[in-house]
Amino acid sequence: MSWLLFSNANDMYLSVVCGTIGVFTVEIQLTDSEISSYKSMGRSYIYQLANSIRYKPDYFMPRKVADFGNKFKVAEALSEWRNG
């Protein structure tokens, strides 16, 4: 698990695992352009974007969604998804 793609009624968010010794995540909201690229290129686009975030997380920090896990109740959403 190196990235997760989340969506709600209006937006899409990408959570990427970064780091080596100290592991952390960076969550960004996808722009309209990124969503269009995803829709036309599929998962390969998300792999590319995730790799960009993973290798240059500082570049994406201004876009980081603050308190993502709590704001969107990610633990609950993942639990629901796993239990199907």
LINBELBEL-V572027 format. One record per residue. N is the residue number from 1. BURIAL is I if it has 24 or more other C-alpha atoms within 12 Angstrom, else O. Layout:
n: [N N]
burial: [BURIAL BURIAL]
//
This chain:
n: [1 2 3 4 5 6 7 8 9 10 11 12 13 14 15 16 17 18 19 20 21 22 23 24 25 26 27 28 29 30 31 32 33 34 35 36 37 38 39 40 41 42 43 44 45 46 47 48 49 50 51 52 53 54 55 56 57 58 59 60 61 62 63 64 65 66 67 68 69 70 71 72 73 74 75 76 77 78 79 80 81 82 83 84]
burial: [O O I I I I O O O O O I I I I I I I O O O O O O I I I I I I O O O I I O O I O O O O O O O I O O I I O O I I O O I O O I O O O O O O O O O O O O O O O O O O O O O O O O]
//
